[in-house]
Amino acid sequence: MKTFIKSLLVPLFCTLVFTAQPGRAQSWRNDPNVVYYKGRPVDTTKAVLTPEMRAYITRAERIKQLGREHFLLNNMGVQNIGVRFDKKSELYEGLGSRVGDNDFTSILIDGEAGVELVAQDVTPQNAKNYLFRVIQNDMRELVGWTVPNQFKTTTDGRYVYAWLGKFNYRPNQVLRVEIYNVKNFGEQDAVTIDWRKVVKPRVDAYVDYWSRSFHPIDNGLFSRPLYSKYKLTVRLRNGKEVPLFPPDLDFIKSTSPRDLRVRLADSVQRMQFLLKNGERIYNYKVSLKRDADGVKDSINLGETNTRFYLYKEFWKTPGKYQVTFTPKIYRHGGQPVYLLRNLATNINFTVLPAINVPFTLSAAAVISIVAGVVLTAVLIIILYRRRQKRILFQQAQSKEIINLQLASVRAQLNPHFVFNALAGIQNLVNKNQMENANKYLVRFARITRNVLDEGNRELTSIQHEMALLNDYLEMEQMRFGFAFSINTNDELIDQQIEIPAMLLQPFAENAVKHGVSALQQSGMIKIDVNRADSTLLLTVWDNGKGFEQPVKAGIGIELCEKRIKLLNSMYKNTTILLHKGRENNGTLITIELKNWL
């Protein structure tokens, strides 16, 4: 948990530094000795670079240099395989594929450019750990699984990389390049390069339905084409002609491929559109136009490149409909989007009304059903309200018990603080330090008045709590001479936000008594208020010797721990967590108020 808190505080601190010193942040961007490691600036002349950091920075600089030499690596999977084109052509971003934790990309080329392939992570030193291959049209291996054995150097002479070969343009060619680490199969990359032209989709339409007479093994649906050139409307049974389909399944009324008709029926569930020349590395946008019941509208239904299901909910009203499949491609990098409307395919069909007579009920049956529903609803409401009253009563009782317990803990906590303060005054009087004793007594009186003014209030503002802590630490500072600081981050945190009263005081008192009292002027106490999203973080740090186990904790700490448990039982949605430990050669107390902001 300590590591988690540090991970939250460091980015917040860096953000404050960069906000307060924009000129300095800009100078870092222009400094050739400053590189970025996982989003953070690192001065290579001052920082101690770990092997992991060096490898990360070297790889990023190598990718940047190869980009200057016109190799495409950004937005390319895991950025091992790079591609360079020998002719100017239009490039589009194809559909990606995912294997394990890796995203693999694809490129659609509109032109006759050949490609040059490299593996920037592979060097002569580690080449024996890698195998690559090149597959043409999913049918032929142009290069079988091979260890990279050709290497080139970047034009600036700084980096060496593996050269996988050059492959020329061929019409309708698709190349897939794959590489992986034989010692770590999770380290792999793949790129698909497609020279095929974007084509108009060939779409077949089907109607999916269920039947009372026949049931598929998997309880699925049957499919029939919306239009079939094979007309078999009757069959022979005992020498007699009978309808091929019973009336409830006789819903397809198409007369030609250009006059598709379907009649509404209970058995009809959806339409299915199959792209016969689909499975390309781009999608087709699917849209629906409706002209039904006097209303015209258009709906964007999504994308596909194989098949698409159009459920009856979208065409349950008799009328005319049009489903359009339009090729949709992207510039490499994602923008802009091109819809090739000249290559769109439209499927027009007409929905006919159902021929079955709607099921009707008599007036008496309707009245009986309505009366039964109303009576049932009234009974449910009465039972629900009784249950809610019982739950609210139980919750009120539980809350009252918790409040009484909290008041009891507060009643024990305040005398404990008063006793310790009076002991401090007695100590100064015994040492004949009357002036300090008087100052100590003044601050003690002010603290006592503030505590009495607050009465039994469980919550107080951050501003008020920090003022009380400041008075207390100044009071103890006169006895022991330590230094202290209180940082409330008032630019990020509203100081009027309320927190449990005297939540930090016992820990500050513990830091004085068991931490810095023996150090005198060398002692240091730091109190910080920070935030991490909706969590409020309160910390007390001192450079004392810390908690020594198994020494029993003081009564103030025990009372605070008991109080936090009671607060957690009262505030169900805002958990309070207490952490005690060592950090930076001192003792660190951290209180997390979850979902408090």
N, C-alpha and C positions, 0 to 999 in steps of 0.2 A: 504493500500500500504506500510505503514511503517513496518508492520509485515512481508509482503512479502520480503522487502529488507533485514530485519534482518535474515529471513530464508535463504537468499542466502549468506549473509556475514558470518554467523556462520560456515557452513560447509567449506567455503573457508579458514577461519582462522584456523579451526581444521586441515585441510589438510596441511597448511603451518607449523603448530606446529609439527605435526607428521613427516613431511618430514625433518624438521630441527633437530629433536631430536629422531632419530630412536631407540636409546637405551632406552629412557624413555618410548616409545610406547611398546617396548618389555617387559619392566619391568611391565607395566600394565597388559599385557596378563598373566604374571606369578603370579600376586598378587591375593591371594584368596579372598581379600575384594573387588576386582573390578569385576563387572558383566556388561554385555552388555544389554542396554535397547534400543530397536529399532535401533541397529547398532552402538550405541555410548557407550563408556566405562563410567561406573558410580562407583565411590568409595563410597561404602556403609558406610564407617566410617566417611566420611566428607560431603557427599551430603545429602540434605534434601529430603527424598523419599516421593512422593505423594502416596496416596492409589492406584492409577492406576499403578504407577511404581512398587510398592510392589507386586501387583497381577500379573503383567506381569513377573517380575523376578521370583516369586515363581512358576508360571506355567512352565516357561522355565526350571528351576532347577528340577521340578517334572518330566517333560518329559525326561530330561537327565538321571535321576536316574532310571526311568522305562526302558529306553533303556539299561542301564547297566544290568538290570534284564531280558533282552532278549525280551522285549515287542517291537513290531514294531509300531512306531508312526510317525517317520519322513516320509515325502512324502505321508502322509495318510490324505487326505482331510483337515479338520479343526483341526486335531490332538486332538480330544476328545476320540474317540474309539481307543483302542490299542489291538493288537493281538499277542498272544504268541503260539508257536507250540510245541507239545509234542514229535515230532519225527523229525529227520533231513529229509527234503524234499527240492526239487527244487522249488523256488518261482519265479513267473513271474508277471509282472505288467500288469493288465488288463486295458480295456478302462475305462475312467472316465465318470462321469455324472455331470451335473451342474444344481443346483436348486437355483434360486435367485443369491446371491453373493457367494455361497459356491460351492466348487469342491469336489465331492465325488469320492472315488477311489474303485478299485476292485483288488483282488489277485487271481491268478491262481496257484493252488498247483499241482505239479507233484509228487505224493507220497501218503502215507496213514497217514499223520500227523493229529491228532486232534487239535483243537484250543481252546484257553482260551481267553475270551473277557473281557475287562475292560473299564471303562469310567473314565479317569483321572481327568476330570473337576468336577466330582460329589463327594460330601462329605456328611457325615451324616447331616450336617447343611443345605445343599441346595438340598438334594435328593428329597424332596417333590415337587420341581419345575420341575422334569424331568420324562419323560415316555420313555420306550424303548420296542422294540419287536424284535423277531427273526422269519423270514419267511423261510420256506424250499421249494425250487423249485417253488416259486411263487404260491404255491397251499395250503400250510398248515402252520399255525402259531405254531411254537414250543413254543414260549413265546408270549402271547398277550401283549397289551399295559400295562406295569407294572412300578410301581415306584421302582427304584433300592433300595434293602434293605439288601444287603450283602456288607461288606466293608473289605478291607485288608490294611495293612500297608507295606510300602516299607522296604526292609531289613535293611536300615540304621535308621529306626524308625522315619523318619522326615515327611513323607507324607502319607495321607490316601486317598484311591480311591475306587470307586465302582467296585465290581466284578460282571459281568453280567452272568457268567456261563461258563461251558466247554462243547464242542460239539465234538463228535467223528467222525472219518472218515466213510463215506458211499459212495459206488461207485455212480458216476453220481450225487452227491449231490451238490446243490447250496444254500448257506445261505446268506440271506441279513439281516444285523443288522442295525436298525434305532433308533435314539435317538433325542429328541428335548426338548426344554425348554417350558413349558406350558405358561409361562409369556412372553416369547419372541420367537415366532415361527421361527424367523430368525436365532436363535441359534440352529442349528441342525447339525447332522453328520450321515453318513451312510457308510457302507462298505459291499461289495459283495465278498464272498469267494466261489470259484468255484473249485470242485474236478474233473470235467469232463475232460476226455482226449482230447487233441487236435486231431481233426479229419480231414480227407480229405473232402473237400467241394463237395457236390452234386449240380451240376449247370445245370439249364435248360436255353436254348438259345431261344430268340424270335426276330422277326423282327418287328419293329414299322414303320407304313406307314400311309399315308393319302390317301383318296379316293375322286374323283370328284363326285361319285354317292351317297356316304353316308357320312354324317357329324355327328360326335359325338356332344352331347349337349354342352359340354364345349370346342368345337373346338379343341379337343385333337387329339390323334393318335389311330389307331387300332393296335392290336398286333396279330401276328400269330407265332406259334412255328416253329423254324427252321427245326425241323423234328417232324412229328406226325405219330404214328403207325396207326391212323385211316385214311384210304385212301378214301376220298370222292371227286373225281375229276369231277363228273358230277352230274347234278340234272335233274329231270323230269319237263317239262313245256309243257302242252297241249299234253302230250304223246310223246314228243320229248326229246332227250338227248341234252343238251347244256352244254357248259363249266361252271364250278362252278365260276371261276373267269374270268373277262374280261382280255384281253391281257396286259393292263397296270398294273394289279395286279397279274399276273402269274409270280412271280419272285422267288419263292422257288422251287428249283430243287433237293433237297436232296433225296438220294435213300436209306440211312440207317443212323443210329446214328453215324456211323464212316465215312460217306461220306456226309458231310453237304455242300450244295451248295446254293448260292444265286446269282441271276442275277441283275446287276445294272439296276435301273429304277428311273425315276423322282419321283415316289411316295414313294420310300424307303427313310427313314430319318435316321434310326439308328438301332443298335442291342441292345437288353436288356438281361442281364444275371442275373438270379435270383438264389440266394443261398438258396436251400431248407432246409439245416441244418445250416443256418447262425444264426445271432443274438447272437453270442457268445460274450465273453468279450475280444476278440482279433480280429484283422483285418486280412484280406487276401490281400497280395500284388498282384496287377494286372499288368501284363506286356503283351506286344504284340510283336510278331515276324512277319515280313513281307518278303515275297519273291515274288515281283511283278515288272514287267517291267525290269527284269534283275538286280534289286537292292535288297540286303538283309540288313535288319537292325532290331534293337530291341528298344522298347520304354517302359519306366516305366510310367504307367498311373495313379498311385496312390494306394489307399487302399479302401476296403469296407468290410462289414460283413453282408450285406443284398442283395442289388442289385447294378448293375453297367451298365451305359449306354455307349456304344461305337458308337460315331457318324460317319456318312459316310465319313467325312473328312479324317478319319484314314484308310479307306479301299476303297477309290474311284477308285483305279486302279485294273484291273483284275489280279489275282494271288492267291497265297496260303498264308493263315494267321493262326496264332496260338495265342489264348488268354490263359494265364496261371494264375491260382489263387493259391497262395502259402501262407500257414499260417505264420504269422509274430508275434513273441512274443518278449518281453523285459525282461531282468533281472529287479528285483525291483530296482527302482531308475533311470531306463531309459537306462542303458548300461550293456552289449552289446546287439545287436539285433540278433535274431536267425530267419533264414528263413528255415522252415522245408520242404525242397525240396522233401523229400520222401513222403510227404503228399500232394503234389501239384496236381491239376487237370488241364488238358489241353483240350481246345476246339479247334479243327482244322476245318477250313472251307475254301471253295474255292469260290472266287468271279468270276463270269462269266461276259463277256462283255455284254453291252446292245444290244438289237436286233433292237431298233428303229433307223431309218436313221437320222443322225444328220441334224439339221436345217441349210440350206445354204442360202447365199445371192448372188445375181448377182453382177458382177463387178461394174456396174453402181450404184447399191444401196450402195455398200461399199464406192465408191468414194463420193457419195452424203452425206453419214453419216459422213465420215471423214472430208469433207469440212465444213459441218455444225458445227462439234465439234471444228475444228480449228478456224472458224470465231467467234464462241461463246467465246472460250478461249481468243482470241485477244481482243474482246470487254470487257471482264471481266478484263483483265490485264490493259487496258487503263483506265477504270473507277476506278480501284483500285489505280493505280499510281496517278491519279488526286486527289482522296480522301486523299491519304497519304500526298501529297504535301500540301493540304489545312490544314490537321491536324498538320503537322510539322510547317507550317507558324504560325498557332494559338498558338502552344506551344512555339515557339520562341518569339512571342509577349508577352505571359504571363510571360515567364522567364525574359524578359527585364524589364517588369513592376515591377516584384518582386525585381530584382537587384537594380532598382532605389529606391524602397521603403527601402530596406536594407541599401543602401548607405545613405539615409536620416536619418534612425535611428542611424547609426554609427556616422554620422555627429553631431547628437544631444548628443550622449553618450560621445564622446571624450571631448567636451567643459565642460560637466558636471563634468567629472573626473578632468580636469585641474582646474576648479574653486575650487573644494573641496581641491585639493592639495595646491593651492596658499593660501587658507584660513588657512591651517595648517601651512604654512611657516610664514604667518602674525602673527599667534598665538604665535609661538616661538620667533619671533622678539619682539613682545609686551612684552613677559616675560623676555626679555634680555638674552635669551639662544642662544647666537650667534653661539657657536660651533655646537650645535644641529641643528640650522637653516641652517648652511652651509652643514652639512652632509645630512640633509633633502633635501636641494636644489640639491646636487650632485645626489642623488638617483632619485629625480624627473626629473632631466635632462636626466638621463639614460633611465628612463621609457618613457619620451617624445620622445627621439631619436628612441627607439625601435618601438613605435607606428607609428612615421613618416616613418621609414624604411619599415614597413610592408605595408604602403600605404593603398590602398583600398582592400587588400587581405581579403577575408571573412574567410579563414581557416588558422590556424597556428598549429605547432606541439605541442604535450603535453609538451615536454621539454621546448619549448619557452614560452608557456603559464604559466608553473609553475615558470620559472625564473622571469617572469614579476610580478607574484603574490608575490614571495619571496622578490623582491625589494620593492614592495608596502608595504608589512607587516613590513619589517624592517624599512621603512620610518615612518610608523605610530607608530611603537614600541617606537621610540625615544620620541614621544609625550605622550603616555599613559602608557608605561611600561608593557604591557601585554605579555604573552608568546604565541608562535604559533608553529605548526608543519605541514609539508607537506609530505605526503606519496604517492608516485606515483606507487608503486608495479612494479618496472621496471623489475623484474624477470618474471612476467606474461604478462605484457603489453608493447608493442613496443612504445618507447617514441617518435618515429617519426610519429606516427599516428596523423593525423590532425583533429582538432576540431574547432568549430567556435571561432574566436579570441575574447579575452576579454569577454568570456561567464561567467566566475566565478568572475571577478573583481568587478562588482557592488554588488554582494552578500558578498564578502569579505569586501568591503567598508561599507556595511550595518551592518555587524557583528561588525566592529570597532566602527562605529558611534553610533549605537543604542544598541549594545550588551556589549562590554567590556570597552568602554571608561570610564564609571563610576566606573568600578571595579579596574582600574589601574593595579597594580602588581598581583592582584588575577584573572585577566582576562585570558582566554584561548581560542584560535582559532585552530581548526583542519581542514585541507583540505586533503581529500583522493580521490584517483583514483583507482577504482576497476573494475572488469568485472564479468558478470554473463552470461555464454555462449557467445552469440554474442552481448550482451548489455554492453555498457560502462557506468559506474556509477560514477558521480562526486558529492562529498558531501562537504558542508561547515557547520561546527558545532561551536557554541560558547556557553559559559556558562552564557550569559546575560539573561535579562528578557524576550526576545523573542518578537513576534508580539502581539500587543494589539489591539484587534478589538473594535470599528470600526475605529481605527486610519487609515488615508489614507496612502497607501504605498508611499515611496519616488519616485522621478522622475526616478532615476537609475533603480529601480526594475520595474517600469512601462515600461520603454524603453526596458528592457530585456524581459519582457513578450511579448511585441509587436514584438520584434525581433524573439523570438522563434516561434510565430505564422507564421511569414513570412518564416522562415527556414523550417517549416513543410510543407508549401505550395510549397516550391521549391524541397525539398527532399522527394518524395512521399513514398519511401521504407524505410526511416530511420526516424521514428517519434522521436521527442524530447519532453519529459515530464518533467514538473517542479512540485515538491512537497515541500510544506512549512509546518512545524509543530514543535512540542516540542518533545524532547527525551533526556533522561539522564539529567534532570534539565537544559536544555539548548535549543537553537534554532537549528534546523536541516534543511538545504536546500539540496535537492537531485535533481539532473538533470540526467534523464535516456536518453541515446542516443541509441534507439532500432536499432538492426541490423547494428550497426556501425562498428563492428569488423569482 
